[in-house]
Amino acid sequence: MEAEIKAIEKNQTWELVEFPIGAKKIGVKWIYKTKLNEFGEIDKHKARLVAKGYSQEHRVDYTEVFSPVARMDTVRIVIPLAAQRGWTLFQLDVKYAFLYGTLSENVYVDQLKG
């Protein structure tokens, strides 16, 4: 959790402001995941702070949807295709990629709870 909060602060992801009258507030929650190594042993614990976006409406509270995750269907097609054509594949894991996006909307969230 500390690493996630430090990354948010370092990248100046948000700023604390007065809550405007009539604005809609959405909650946040922590998502925890235990990563295992190839032997099934605990490798690391991860924590991610997410906004409860399901309380928002598309084209009312936001206009764009972005997901940087490749679908497994796509991966299953690209790998054999690359092998067949002799292409070189590269894998990239970007930490905190969502922190670099620019929002045109204001998002107001409840206070953080650990």
C-alpha positions in Angstrom: 0.0 0.0 0.0 2.9 2.3 0.8 4.5 1.8 -2.6 1.2 2.5 -4.3 0.6 5.7 -2.4 4.2 6.9 -3.0 3.8 6.3 -6.7 0.5 8.3 -6.7 2.2 11.1 -4.9 5.4 11.1 -7.0 3.4 11.2 -10.2 1.1 13.9 -8.8 -1.9 11.8 -9.9 -4.4 13.9 -7.9 -4.7 17.0 -5.8 -6.8 17.6 -2.7 -9.5 20.2 -3.4 -12.7 21.4 -1.7 -15.7 19.3 -2.5 -18.0 21.3 -4.8 -21.7 21.6 -3.9 -23.8 19.2 -6.0 -20.8 17.1 -7.2 -21.1 13.3 -7.2 -18.6 11.5 -5.0 -17.4 8.0 -5.8 -15.6 5.6 -3.4 -12.2 4.0 -3.5 -11.1 0.6 -2.3 -7.9 -1.4 -2.0 -7.4 -4.5 -4.1 -4.9 -7.0 -2.7 -3.2 -9.8 -4.6 -0.5 -12.4 -3.7 1.9 -13.1 -6.6 3.3 -16.6 -6.6 6.6 -17.8 -8.3 6.9 -20.8 -10.6 7.1 -23.1 -7.6 3.8 -21.9 -6.1 5.6 -20.0 -3.3 4.7 -16.4 -2.3 6.8 -14.1 -4.4 5.3 -10.7 -3.4 2.2 -9.0 -2.2 0.6 -6.3 -4.3 -1.9 -3.6 -3.4 -3.7 -1.3 -5.8 -6.0 1.6 -5.1 -9.0 1.7 -7.4 -12.0 4.0 -7.8 -15.4 2.4 -7.6 -16.1 3.3 -11.2 -19.2 1.1 -11.4 -21.1 4.0 -9.7 -20.5 6.2 -12.7 -22.4 6.4 -16.0 -20.7 6.3 -19.5 -21.1 9.6 -21.3 -22.4 11.2 -18.1 -19.5 10.9 -15.7 -16.8 9.9 -18.3 -16.5 9.6 -22.1 -13.6 7.3 -22.7 -12.8 3.7 -21.6 -9.2 2.5 -21.7 -7.8 -0.9 -20.7 -4.0 -1.6 -21.2 -4.4 -5.3 -20.9 -4.2 -7.6 -23.9 -6.9 -10.2 -24.3 -5.8 -13.8 -24.1 -7.6 -14.4 -27.5 -5.2 -11.9 -29.1 -2.1 -13.4 -27.4 -3.1 -16.9 -28.6 -3.3 -15.6 -32.2 -0.2 -13.4 -32.2 2.3 -15.9 -30.8 1.7 -18.6 -33.4 1.6 -16.0 -36.2 4.9 -14.6 -35.0 6.5 -18.0 -34.8 5.3 -18.8 -38.3 6.6 -15.6 -39.8 9.9 -15.5 -37.8 8.9 -12.3 -35.9 10.7 -11.3 -32.7 8.3 -10.8 -29.8 8.8 -8.5 -26.8 6.9 -8.4 -23.5 6.6 -5.2 -21.5 5.2 -4.8 -18.0 4.6 -1.2 -17.1 4.1 -0.3 -13.5 1.6 2.4 -12.7 0.8 3.0 -16.4 -2.7 4.4 -15.5 -1.0 7.3 -13.6 0.1 8.9 -16.8 -3.3 9.4 -18.4 -4.9 12.9 -18.6 -8.5 13.2 -17.5 -10.8 15.9 -18.8 -13.3 15.1 -16.1 -13.1 15.9 -12.4 -13.3 12.8 -10.2 -14.2 13.2 -6.5 -13.5 10.3 -4.3 -14.2 9.5 -0.6 -11.3 9.8 1.7 -8.7 7.0 1.6 -9.2 4.2 4.1 -6.4 1.7 4.7 
